Amino acid sequence: MKKLLIDKYANLILFDESTNSIEELPEECDISTAFVAEEDGQAISRTEVVNYKAGDLVIVFRAYKKDNWLNKTVVCNDVFAKDDVVAWYKSLKTDNEAI
């Protein structure tokens, strides 16, 4: 079984239990921003226009390649993924309010 290990800085290590080895990961990217849309709209960048619906999770990924930042907007309308992200985001707001 392969395991994706994530440290406190969100660095990724892919470990293969069957071979007891660490494998190469593809070029890493970061999530620049993510939000749950309150109404239908469009995400517009220099290279694309992406439509989204109310309730969709809009995620903007970015990667640095060949001396250039590349962005990719992804719309997630999977109910379970959205609920998981929204619950985590709400927990952050609750934690901050308690401080």
ROMARTI-910204 format. One record per residue: x, y, z of N, C-alpha, C in turn; residue number from 1. Coordinates in nm, 4 decimals. Layout:
N
+----------+----------+----------+----------+----------+----------+----------+----------+----------+-----+
|      nxx |      nyy |      nzz |     caxx |     cayy |     cazz |      cxx |      cyy |      czz | num |
+----------+----------+----------+----------+----------+----------+----------+----------+----------+-----+
|        X |        Y |        Z |        X |        Y |        Z |        X |        Y |        Z | NUM |
...
+----------+----------+----------+----------+----------+----------+----------+----------+----------+-----+
END
This chain:
99
+----------+----------+----------+----------+----------+----------+----------+----------+----------+-----+
|      nxx |      nyy |      nzz |     caxx |     cayy |     cazz |      cxx |      cyy |      czz | num |
+----------+----------+----------+----------+----------+----------+----------+----------+----------+-----+
|   0.0849 |  -0.1178 |   0.0000 |   0.0000 |   0.0000 |   0.0000 |   0.0892 |   0.1238 |   0.0000 |   1 |
|   0.0461 |   0.2238 |  -0.0728 |   0.1186 |   0.3505 |  -0.0749 |   0.0551 |   0.4448 |   0.0254 |   2 |
|   0.1399 |   0.5227 |   0.0908 |   0.0925 |   0.6179 |   0.1901 |   0.1499 |   0.7545 |   0.1586 |   3 |
|   0.0636 |   0.8534 |   0.1576 |   0.1051 |   0.9906 |   0.1364 |   0.1252 |   1.0535 |   0.2738 |   4 |
|   0.2496 |   1.0821 |   0.3076 |   0.2833 |   1.1393 |   0.4373 |   0.2907 |   1.2906 |   0.4232 |   5 |
|   0.2272 |   1.3610 |   0.5158 |   0.2186 |   1.5070 |   0.5097 |   0.2724 |   1.5632 |   0.6401 |   6 |
|   0.3788 |   1.6448 |   0.6321 |   0.4336 |   1.7020 |   0.7545 |   0.3611 |   1.8315 |   0.7912 |   7 |
|   0.4025 |   1.8947 |   0.9000 |   0.3319 |   2.0133 |   0.9488 |   0.3449 |   2.1323 |   0.8543 |   8 |
|   0.4376 |   2.1263 |   0.7595 |   0.4529 |   2.2337 |   0.6609 |   0.3828 |   2.1997 |   0.5300 |   9 |
|   0.3075 |   2.0903 |   0.5280 |   0.2344 |   2.0409 |   0.4114 |   0.3265 |   1.9885 |   0.3018 |  10 |
|   0.4499 |   1.9510 |   0.3378 |   0.5384 |   1.8838 |   0.2432 |   0.4910 |   1.7398 |   0.2289 |  11 |
|   0.4993 |   1.6857 |   0.1085 |   0.4475 |   1.5525 |   0.0804 |   0.5594 |   1.4521 |   0.0561 |  12 |
|   0.5411 |   1.3315 |   0.1097 |   0.6316 |   1.2203 |   0.0843 |   0.5445 |   1.1001 |   0.0506 |  13 |
|   0.5721 |   1.0345 |  -0.0613 |   0.4971 |   0.9163 |  -0.1011 |   0.5785 |   0.7929 |  -0.0628 |  14 |
|   0.5238 |   0.7140 |   0.0300 |   0.5927 |   0.5962 |   0.0817 |   0.5220 |   0.4704 |   0.0348 |  15 |
|   0.5984 |   0.3763 |  -0.0202 |   0.5438 |   0.2481 |  -0.0672 |   0.5791 |   0.1407 |   0.0350 |  16 |
|   0.4778 |   0.0898 |   0.1051 |   0.5005 |  -0.0122 |   0.2090 |   0.5529 |  -0.1432 |   0.1517 |  17 |
|   0.5062 |  -0.1801 |   0.0330 |   0.5455 |  -0.3096 |  -0.0229 |   0.6938 |  -0.3148 |  -0.0572 |  18 |
|   0.7527 |  -0.2026 |  -0.0974 |   0.8953 |  -0.1991 |  -0.1298 |   0.9774 |  -0.1281 |  -0.0223 |  19 |
|   0.9083 |  -0.0750 |   0.0782 |   0.9728 |  -0.0010 |   0.1868 |   1.0609 |   0.1113 |   0.1314 |  20 |
|   1.0028 |   0.1879 |   0.0378 |   1.0807 |   0.2929 |  -0.0272 |   0.9970 |   0.4197 |  -0.0450 |  21 |
|   1.0690 |   0.5277 |  -0.0667 |   1.0068 |   0.6565 |  -0.0953 |   1.0079 |   0.6749 |  -0.2458 |  22 |
|   0.8932 |   0.7189 |  -0.3005 |   0.8821 |   0.7368 |  -0.4455 |   0.8807 |   0.8846 |  -0.4817 |  23 |
|   0.9202 |   0.9103 |  -0.6050 |   0.9162 |   1.0466 |  -0.6574 |   0.7721 |   1.0928 |  -0.6716 |  24 |
|   0.7487 |   1.2164 |  -0.6378 |   0.6177 |   1.2769 |  -0.6603 |   0.6261 |   1.3656 |  -0.7838 |  25 |
|   0.5146 |   1.3815 |  -0.8534 |   0.5158 |   1.4776 |  -0.9636 |   0.5421 |   1.6180 |  -0.9087 |  26 |
|   0.5671 |   1.7088 |  -0.9964 |   0.5888 |   1.8487 |  -0.9581 |   0.4823 |   1.8915 |  -0.8583 |  27 |
|   0.5255 |   1.9468 |  -0.7481 |   0.4296 |   1.9881 |  -0.6460 |   0.3605 |   2.1179 |  -0.6855 |  28 |
|   0.2411 |   2.1348 |  -0.6335 |   0.1692 |   2.2602 |  -0.6528 |   0.1035 |   2.2969 |  -0.5207 |  29 |
|   0.0660 |   2.4205 |  -0.5082 |   0.0002 |   2.4712 |  -0.3881 |  -0.1415 |   2.5104 |  -0.4221 |  30 |
|  -0.2249 |   2.5139 |  -0.3198 |  -0.3569 |   2.5723 |  -0.3380 |  -0.3444 |   2.7193 |  -0.3027 |  31 |
|  -0.3701 |   2.8022 |  -0.3997 |  -0.3599 |   2.9457 |  -0.3798 |  -0.4776 |   2.9962 |  -0.2976 |  32 |
|  -0.5968 |   2.9496 |  -0.3316 |  -0.7168 |   2.9898 |  -0.2595 |  -0.8276 |   2.8894 |  -0.2869 |  33 |
|  -0.9251 |   2.8881 |  -0.2006 |  -1.0406 |   2.8010 |  -0.2184 |  -1.1592 |   2.8661 |  -0.1482 |  34 |
|  -1.2768 |   2.8525 |  -0.2073 |  -1.3960 |   2.9052 |  -0.1424 |  -1.5194 |   2.8325 |  -0.1923 |  35 |
|  -1.6256 |   2.8402 |  -0.1144 |  -1.7534 |   2.7838 |  -0.1555 |  -1.8366 |   2.8983 |  -0.2114 |  36 |
|  -1.8805 |   2.8833 |  -0.3359 |  -1.9546 |   2.9891 |  -0.4040 |  -2.0942 |   3.0035 |  -0.3445 |  37 |
|  -2.1345 |   3.1255 |  -0.3195 |  -2.2682 |   3.1518 |  -0.2671 |  -2.3716 |   3.1628 |  -0.3784 |  38 |
|  -2.3260 |   3.1948 |  -0.4992 |  -2.4168 |   3.2030 |  -0.6143 |  -2.3410 |   3.1645 |  -0.7401 |  39 |
|  -2.4120 |   3.1385 |  -0.8488 |  -2.3492 |   3.1027 |  -0.9763 |  -2.2551 |   3.2138 |  -1.0206 |  40 |
|  -2.1473 |   3.1755 |  -1.0882 |  -2.0538 |   3.2758 |  -1.1370 |  -1.9473 |   3.2152 |  -1.2258 |  41 |
|  -1.8417 |   3.2927 |  -1.2474 |  -1.7298 |   3.2498 |  -1.3300 |  -1.5988 |   3.2883 |  -1.2623 |  42 |
|  -1.5015 |   3.2001 |  -1.2718 |  -1.3652 |   3.2302 |  -1.2299 |  -1.2885 |   3.2618 |  -1.3574 |  43 |
|  -1.2298 |   3.3807 |  -1.3631 |  -1.1645 |   3.4268 |  -1.4856 |  -1.0166 |   3.4512 |  -1.4577 |  44 |
|  -0.9311 |   3.3867 |  -1.5367 |  -0.7868 |   3.4091 |  -1.5272 |  -0.7369 |   3.4546 |  -1.6638 |  45 |
|  -0.6060 |   3.4711 |  -1.6752 |  -0.5498 |   3.5126 |  -1.8045 |  -0.5676 |   3.4059 |  -1.9113 |  46 |
|  -0.5856 |   3.2792 |  -1.8705 |  -0.5877 |   3.1712 |  -1.9685 |  -0.7197 |   3.0964 |  -1.9799 |  47 |
|  -0.8136 |   3.1204 |  -1.8872 |  -0.9381 |   3.0435 |  -1.8932 |  -1.0520 |   3.1123 |  -1.8193 |  48 |
|  -1.1726 |   3.0703 |  -1.8552 |  -1.2943 |   3.1107 |  -1.7852 |  -1.3628 |   2.9813 |  -1.7410 |  49 |
|  -1.3868 |   2.9692 |  -1.6106 |  -1.4452 |   2.8472 |  -1.5557 |  -1.5771 |   2.8830 |  -1.4879 |  50 |
|  -1.6847 |   2.8189 |  -1.5319 |  -1.8156 |   2.8422 |  -1.4708 |  -1.8301 |   2.7613 |  -1.3429 |  51 |
|  -1.9016 |   2.8177 |  -1.2452 |  -1.9335 |   2.7427 |  -1.1239 |  -2.0761 |   2.7753 |  -1.0816 |  52 |
|  -2.1323 |   2.6871 |  -1.0013 |  -2.2697 |   2.7003 |  -0.9520 |  -2.2677 |   2.7314 |  -0.8028 |  53 |
|  -2.3774 |   2.7851 |  -0.7524 |  -2.3895 |   2.8105 |  -0.6095 |  -2.3661 |   2.6800 |  -0.5338 |  54 |
|  -2.2842 |   2.6854 |  -0.4304 |  -2.2537 |   2.5675 |  -0.3510 |  -2.1308 |   2.4912 |  -0.3959 |  55 |
|  -2.0770 |   2.5221 |  -0.5147 |  -1.9563 |   2.4545 |  -0.5621 |  -1.8344 |   2.5019 |  -0.4840 |  56 |
|  -1.7376 |   2.4132 |  -0.4699 |  -1.6089 |   2.4463 |  -0.4106 |  -1.5150 |   2.4848 |  -0.5243 |  57 |
|  -1.4663 |   2.6071 |  -0.5228 |  -1.3763 |   2.6573 |  -0.6271 |  -1.2357 |   2.6599 |  -0.5678 |  58 |
|  -1.1440 |   2.5885 |  -0.6324 |  -1.0066 |   2.5758 |  -0.5833 |  -0.9119 |   2.6284 |  -0.6909 |  59 |
|  -0.8176 |   2.7119 |  -0.6505 |  -0.7174 |   2.7620 |  -0.7445 |  -0.5822 |   2.7032 |  -0.7042 |  60 |
|  -0.5280 |   2.6205 |  -0.7940 |  -0.3967 |   2.5602 |  -0.7731 |  -0.2927 |   2.6465 |  -0.8418 |  61 |
|  -0.1686 |   2.6422 |  -0.7908 |  -0.0603 |   2.7122 |  -0.8592 |   0.0662 |   2.6296 |  -0.8478 |  62 |
|   0.1489 |   2.6403 |  -0.9496 |   0.2767 |   2.5694 |  -0.9518 |   0.3795 |   2.6587 |  -1.0192 |  63 |
|   0.5022 |   2.6470 |  -0.9766 |   0.6117 |   2.7241 |  -1.0349 |   0.6879 |   2.6328 |  -1.1296 |  64 |
|   0.6926 |   2.6708 |  -1.2559 |   0.7588 |   2.5879 |  -1.3557 |   0.8232 |   2.6766 |  -1.4624 |  65 |
|   0.9483 |   2.6465 |  -1.4929 |   1.0207 |   2.7208 |  -1.5961 |   1.0136 |   2.8717 |  -1.5740 |  66 |
|   1.0481 |   2.9143 |  -1.4534 |   1.0518 |   3.0569 |  -1.4172 |   0.9179 |   3.1273 |  -1.4347 |  67 |
|   0.8096 |   3.0547 |  -1.4134 |   0.6772 |   3.1133 |  -1.4322 |   0.5776 |   3.0481 |  -1.3357 |  68 |
|   0.4870 |   3.1259 |  -1.2817 |   0.3790 |   3.0717 |  -1.1999 |   0.2636 |   3.0320 |  -1.2908 |  69 |
|   0.2163 |   2.9091 |  -1.2768 |   0.1019 |   2.8591 |  -1.3520 |  -0.0159 |   2.8425 |  -1.2566 |  70 |
|  -0.1349 |   2.8813 |  -1.2995 |  -0.2555 |   2.8679 |  -1.2188 |  -0.3559 |   2.7777 |  -1.2888 |  71 |
|  -0.4328 |   2.7048 |  -1.2102 |  -0.5403 |   2.6214 |  -1.2646 |  -0.6581 |   2.6272 |  -1.1690 |  72 |
|  -0.7737 |   2.6661 |  -1.2208 |  -0.8954 |   2.6715 |  -1.1410 |  -0.9723 |   2.5414 |  -1.1602 |  73 |
|  -1.0115 |   2.4806 |  -1.0486 |  -1.0859 |   2.3556 |  -1.0503 |  -1.2139 |   2.3764 |  -0.9710 |  74 |
|  -1.3261 |   2.3324 |  -1.0278 |  -1.4547 |   2.3406 |  -0.9596 |  -1.4924 |   2.2013 |  -0.9115 |  75 |
|  -1.5142 |   2.1897 |  -0.7823 |  -1.5507 |   2.0612 |  -0.7228 |  -1.6960 |   2.0686 |  -0.6778 |  76 |
|  -1.7780 |   1.9803 |  -0.7318 |  -1.9181 |   1.9779 |  -0.6885 |  -1.9523 |   1.8462 |  -0.6200 |  77 |
|  -1.8493 |   1.7737 |  -0.5767 |  -1.8680 |   1.6506 |  -0.5010 |  -1.9142 |   1.6863 |  -0.3593 |  78 |
|  -2.0295 |   1.6362 |  -0.3202 |  -2.0907 |   1.6732 |  -0.1929 |  -1.9998 |   1.6406 |  -0.0741 |  79 |
|  -1.9388 |   1.5235 |  -0.0750 |  -1.8565 |   1.4833 |   0.0387 |  -1.7302 |   1.5678 |   0.0494 |  80 |
|  -1.6663 |   1.5967 |  -0.0624 |  -1.5458 |   1.6791 |  -0.0605 |  -1.5786 |   1.8193 |  -0.0105 |  81 |
|  -1.6875 |   1.8761 |  -0.0616 |  -1.7263 |   2.0102 |  -0.0186 |  -1.7564 |   2.0130 |   0.1305 |  82 |
|  -1.8332 |   1.9165 |   0.1784 |  -1.8692 |   1.9130 |   0.3200 |  -1.7452 |   1.9020 |   0.4080 |  83 |
|  -1.6490 |   1.8222 |   0.3653 |  -1.5261 |   1.8041 |   0.4417 |  -1.4485 |   1.9350 |   0.4502 |  84 |
|  -1.4322 |   2.0036 |   0.3385 |  -1.3581 |   2.1298 |   0.3353 |  -1.4331 |   2.2380 |   0.4133 |  85 |
|  -1.5628 |   2.2468 |   0.3948 |  -1.6418 |   2.3494 |   0.4645 |  -1.6370 |   2.3269 |   0.6158 |  86 |
|  -1.6487 |   2.2030 |   0.6597 |  -1.6424 |   2.1730 |   0.8034 |  -1.5063 |   2.2128 |   0.8605 |  87 |
|  -1.3993 |   2.1836 |   0.7875 |  -1.2654 |   2.2210 |   0.8334 |  -1.2518 |   2.3725 |   0.8394 |  88 |
|  -1.2987 |   2.4416 |   0.7363 |  -1.2906 |   2.5877 |   0.7313 |  -1.3679 |   2.6502 |   0.8481 |  89 |
|  -1.4871 |   2.5986 |   0.8747 |  -1.5663 |   2.6503 |   0.9870 |  -1.4954 |   2.6266 |   1.1197 |  90 |
|  -1.4266 |   2.5141 |   1.1314 |  -1.3533 |   2.4865 |   1.2560 |  -1.2394 |   2.5872 |   1.2746 |  91 |
|  -1.1783 |   2.6324 |   1.1658 |  -1.0738 |   2.7341 |   1.1754 |  -1.1308 |   2.8649 |   1.2273 |  92 |
|  -1.2464 |   2.9026 |   1.1762 |  -1.3094 |   3.0267 |   1.2213 |  -1.3455 |   3.0177 |   1.3692 |  93 |
|  -1.3950 |   2.9036 |   1.4121 |  -1.4316 |   2.8838 |   1.5515 |  -1.3085 |   2.8895 |   1.6399 |  94 |
|  -1.1986 |   2.8244 |   1.5978 |  -1.0751 |   2.8266 |   1.6752 |  -1.0212 |   2.9676 |   1.6899 |  95 |
|  -1.0251 |   3.0472 |   1.5816 |  -0.9740 |   3.1839 |   1.5860 |  -1.0578 |   3.2722 |   1.6765 |  96 |
|  -1.1874 |   3.2513 |   1.6776 |  -1.2743 |   3.3338 |   1.7616 |  -1.2503 |   3.3071 |   1.9101 |  97 |
|  -1.2043 |   3.1862 |   1.9412 |  -1.1826 |   3.1498 |   2.0814 |  -1.0529 |   3.2079 |   2.1348 |  98 |
|  -0.9640 |   3.2491 |   2.0465 |  -0.8323 |   3.3001 |   2.0907 |  -0.8444 |   3.4421 |   2.1400 |  99 |
+----------+----------+----------+----------+----------+----------+----------+----------+----------+-----+
END
